[in-house]
Amino acid sequence: MKLALHWKILIGMVLGLLFGLLMKNLQLVEIVSDWIKPFGTIFINLLKMIAVPLIVVSLITGLADLKDISKLSKLGGRTVALYLFTTVTAVSIGLVLANVIKPGNYINEVSRDTLLESFTGDANAKIELAASAKNQGPLQPLVDVVPDNFFAALTDNASMLQVILFTILLGIGIILIDEQKSKPVVDFFKGLNDVILKIIDIIMLAAPIGVFALMASLMVEIPDFTTLGALVVYGLTVVIGLLIMAYIVYPTLLYSFAKVGPKRFFSAIAPAQLLAFSTSSSAATLPVTLERVTEHLGVDEEVSSFVLPLGATVNMDGTSLYQAVAAVFIAQAMGIHLDLTTQLMIVVTATLASIGSAAVPSAGMVMLVIVLGQAGIPEAGLALIFAIDRPLDMCRTVVNVTSDAAVSAIVAKSVGKLNDEKTTS
Ligand code: ASP
């Protein structure tokens, strides 16, 4: 029997979790770190390796197919508006939940002080990382989008937006020149695009083994759950918010604006969601998100190749929701009252901070430092949430990726580029 990809990945994940747990109990942690973890790293590296070539090639092919600059600005406008809308919705849901559930009230002074003491060192490392972002002028993020050297940008996975900008210019150039001259260029990239998609198929054959290794090494590395008891309500608040986004907000938007039902949507993107969970990185998941959304959800490549790479870097609903809940939780645990104006400011700062977060593990936590600073909450409070950040990172990355996929389908529908026939899982 041929098992669907998402089942194979799920089995790999569960077996990895159980294996990691077993090895931890048998005190054979080193075997996992020395002999299992490298396979997880190899798998993530393979995905990252293909991400930049994929963005360049598929974006050029997608833009060339548009054949018209006005179509690009329509696509861009709708994408940015939807991304902003979903992010602000996510932050608002996070704030409402944190104010209603009040997770900070469930942590007593003793566990608060223990957590602060145990994780201050780790938290300080993140605070230092955030400091460099904070010391720059307000327009620095804009300056950062423009590379001074395209080839340097290509070699740095953190410069994805720079690569996107240059590639968009390249695509615009192709549209604007004489078709006779642009045709060989476009044909070359079209061929290369198919080759890259094939490579992704090949890499995905290793996905069940890759996630097995990632999960097993995660299990032996995360702290014992005994210290985490006090953080259960906080963790649940974040997860409830993420579930609302994934299973209520996106399906409602998808059905209302694209007539895409939840079954079609989730069976198409499940492998990408599982990879997002296992890798905690929207960037590493991007090749698979792009393949699933284009090949299985029916979003035309003209749309997906533009909407998804942009979304992976700037649209992080899960991250922004988490930042809102975490900020309020830390304030509550430290006995700081946040008035309405401050909370409204959190909507703005968490939206910007999530846009600024890199699509890599724990980036959202670094940018949280900025949200805390703006709201007058002590940054040292980061130590409180450190212990369960990794599992929450895995969950919020799933929502980040789900949101990109949902928006791509809605934008595609709005420009008549959603193929309703293509619904294979
Ligand atoms: N890990 C997240 C992502 O890659 C970002 C974060 O919230 O840390 O989407």
Residues whose N, C-alpha, C, O or C-beta is under 5 A from the ligand:
A	BS01	LIG	S280 S281 S282 A283 T319 A358 A359 V360 P361 S362 A363 G364 M365 D393 R396 T397 N400
